[in-house]
Amino acid sequence: MATLYFKLNPHLYLRDPQQTELGQKIINASVKLIDTLGFEQFTFKKLAEEIDSTEASVYRYFENKHRLLLYLVGWYWTWLEYRIDLFTSSLPTPVEKLRACIRVVATEKKFDDTVEFIDEVALHRIVVAELDKTYLTKQVDSDNREGLFGGFKLLCKKIGGWVSEVNPAYPYPQALVSTILLTAKHQVFFSEHLPSLTNLAKTSDRHGELERFLESLLFKSIS
């Protein structure tokens, strides 16, 4: 079976982990450990023990654990864009593309067997729980100058383009799209941990409710 390869910003890593067996083991184990322990408790020492290797071998791929988290989140946004492209490429109108896009964003994430070394379900949980840690930092401006948020930016630009096609007069396409993508993660987190901050916890159809909420937010804003 062919394995997907996503070209990410080379500033995210010292050596592309997708290209070696050890690199793929590092990514696989990182997702497992961060999902289990949380980012604060995750260390390269624990990672090296998990893959039966050394900390030095991990540092050959990533400068530090923050850069590794940026890589994982960047990979997630690139994978999500790939999924959105699959479901929108044959649709003729921007309205249909936006509806399909919301569906992909809101749908419960399943394992994608085209990339065997990453558990997308666990990675989604990491993005929901740890996303804010990638940019609420003192070095956010320097990280941005290096293009480390490029995956998220490209996805916002693509979806924002469809928003502008639907309503060229709408003045806030980028603000709306970035808000919707972040809101999707926050609402899932709230439903699991802070249910009084969302209505999604009141129904077993959480992802369906999320889709309807995001669709309402999007189309009522641009109508």
Secondary structure, DSSP 4 states (H G I P E B T S, - for coil): ---------GGG-SS-GGGSHHHHHHHHHHHHHHHHH-TTT--HHHHHHHTTS-HHHHHTT-SSHHHHHHHHHHHHHHHHHHHHHHHHTT--SHHHHHHHHHHHHHSPP---TTSTT--HHHHHHHHHHHGGGGTSSTTHHHHHHTTTTHHHHHHHHHHHHHHHHH-TT-S-HHHHHHHHHHHHHHHHHHHHH-GGG-SGGG-S-HHHHHHHHHHHHHHHHH-
